[in-house]
Amino acid sequence: MARHLGATTGQAKSANTPSVVLHYFSRSAEHAAWQPELGTALGDHWHLHAGQSPDATCATLDALIREAPEGTHVYACGPGPLMQAVKVAALSAGWGPERLHFEYFKREASPDTAGAPFALTLGRSGRTVHVAGDQSIVEALRSIDVAV
């Protein structure tokens, strides 16, 4: 991804505005992966924001979004609280939701796992286990003493 983004930094909208700028928020500089690769791919078109408190992160996001050129889109990935802070900052600045794009590290809600019961046949042993609609495969296997 960094190489792809790096290739697009040369396709600037104007001489002073790069088409891609990466703002990397991390618990600490030590927790920030891929720093050498980002530097190589993006040059000075990426910025590390490390060790900020939640309030400082929100203030940084507010400033970045308010200063962004007209028509800018935000592509964000990370934990839920960061995604919420990006959304609040952008909507508070009058941005429309069509300019916001999110990829969450974790599902916002657990998927519904209830379903129809079924039979599962184990390939090596040939044993069959019946899995109830409200039971996981792991639970069913453990119920017949299969180590998982």
C-alpha positions in Angstrom: 0.0 0.0 0.0 2.8 2.4 0.9 4.4 1.9 -2.5 1.1 2.5 -4.3 0.6 5.7 -2.2 4.1 6.7 -2.9 3.6 6.4 -6.7 0.6 8.7 -6.5 2.4 11.5 -4.5 4.0 12.6 -7.7 0.6 13.1 -9.3 -0.1 16.3 -7.4 -3.2 18.4 -8.0 -1.0 21.5 -8.0 2.7 22.3 -7.4 2.1 22.8 -3.7 -0.5 20.1 -3.0 0.5 16.5 -3.0 -2.3 14.1 -4.0 -1.6 11.8 -1.0 -0.5 12.7 2.6 -0.4 10.0 5.3 -0.9 10.9 8.9 0.1 7.9 11.1 -1.2 7.9 14.6 0.5 5.5 17.0 0.8 4.8 20.7 4.6 5.5 20.4 7.2 5.7 17.8 8.3 2.2 18.8 4.8 0.9 18.0 4.7 2.4 14.5 5.5 -0.3 12.0 6.9 0.3 8.5 8.6 3.6 9.2 11.6 3.1 6.9 9.3 1.8 4.1 6.9 4.8 4.5 9.9 7.2 4.4 11.2 5.5 1.2 7.7 5.4 -0.5 6.2 8.7 0.7 9.2 10.9 1.4 8.0 14.0 3.3 4.3 13.1 2.5 3.8 11.2 5.7 3.8 12.4 9.3 4.0 10.3 12.5 1.8 11.4 15.4 3.1 9.3 18.3 2.3 9.2 21.9 -0.6 11.7 21.8 -3.3 11.6 24.4 -6.8 11.1 23.2 -7.6 14.8 23.5 -4.4 15.8 21.6 -5.3 13.2 18.9 -8.7 14.8 18.5 -7.2 18.3 18.4 -4.7 17.1 15.7 -7.5 15.5 13.7 -9.6 18.7 13.9 -6.8 20.8 12.7 -5.8 18.4 9.8 -9.4 18.2 8.6 -10.1 21.9 8.8 -6.9 22.7 6.9 -7.4 20.0 4.2 -7.9 21.3 0.7 -11.4 21.4 -0.7 -12.6 18.0 -2.0 -10.1 16.0 0.1 -11.1 12.5 1.1 -10.0 10.8 4.3 -9.1 7.1 4.2 -8.7 5.9 7.7 -8.0 2.5 9.4 -7.5 1.7 13.0 -9.3 1.0 16.2 -12.8 2.1 16.9 -12.1 5.2 19.0 -9.8 6.6 16.4 -12.3 6.0 13.7 -15.0 7.8 15.8 -12.7 10.8 16.3 -12.0 11.1 12.6 -15.8 10.9 11.9 -16.6 13.5 14.5 -13.9 15.9 13.4 -15.0 15.6 9.7 -18.7 15.9 10.3 -18.1 18.8 12.7 -16.1 20.6 9.9 -19.1 20.2 7.6 -17.7 17.3 5.5 -20.2 15.0 3.9 -20.0 11.3 4.7 -19.1 10.5 1.1 -15.6 11.9 1.7 -15.0 9.5 4.6 -13.7 6.0 4.1 -13.0 3.6 7.0 -11.4 0.2 7.5 -11.7 -1.1 11.0 -9.2 -3.2 12.8 -12.0 -5.0 14.6 -15.7 -5.5 13.8 -18.0 -2.9 15.2 -20.5 -5.6 16.1 -20.2 -9.4 16.4 -21.8 -11.3 13.5 -25.0 -13.2 14.1 -23.8 -16.8 14.4 -27.2 -18.5 15.0 -28.2 -20.6 12.1 -29.6 -24.0 11.0 -28.2 -27.1 12.7 -26.0 -29.3 10.5 -23.8 -32.4 10.6 -20.0 -32.1 10.3 -18.0 -35.2 9.3 -14.3 -35.1 10.3 -12.0 -35.9 7.4 -9.4 -38.1 9.1 -11.5 -40.0 11.6 -14.8 -40.1 9.7 -16.6 -39.2 12.9 -19.7 -37.1 12.6 -20.8 -34.4 15.0 -24.1 -32.6 15.0 -23.8 -28.9 15.4 -26.8 -27.1 16.9 -28.0 -23.8 15.4 -26.8 -21.9 18.4 -23.5 -23.8 18.8 -20.1 -23.2 17.2 -18.2 -26.0 15.5 -15.5 -25.7 18.2 -18.1 -26.2 20.9 -19.6 -29.2 19.1 -16.2 -30.8 18.6 -15.3 -30.3 22.3 -18.6 -31.9 23.3 -17.4 -35.2 21.7 -13.9 -34.8 23.2 -12.1 -33.7 20.1 -9.1 -31.5 21.0 -9.3 -28.2 19.2 
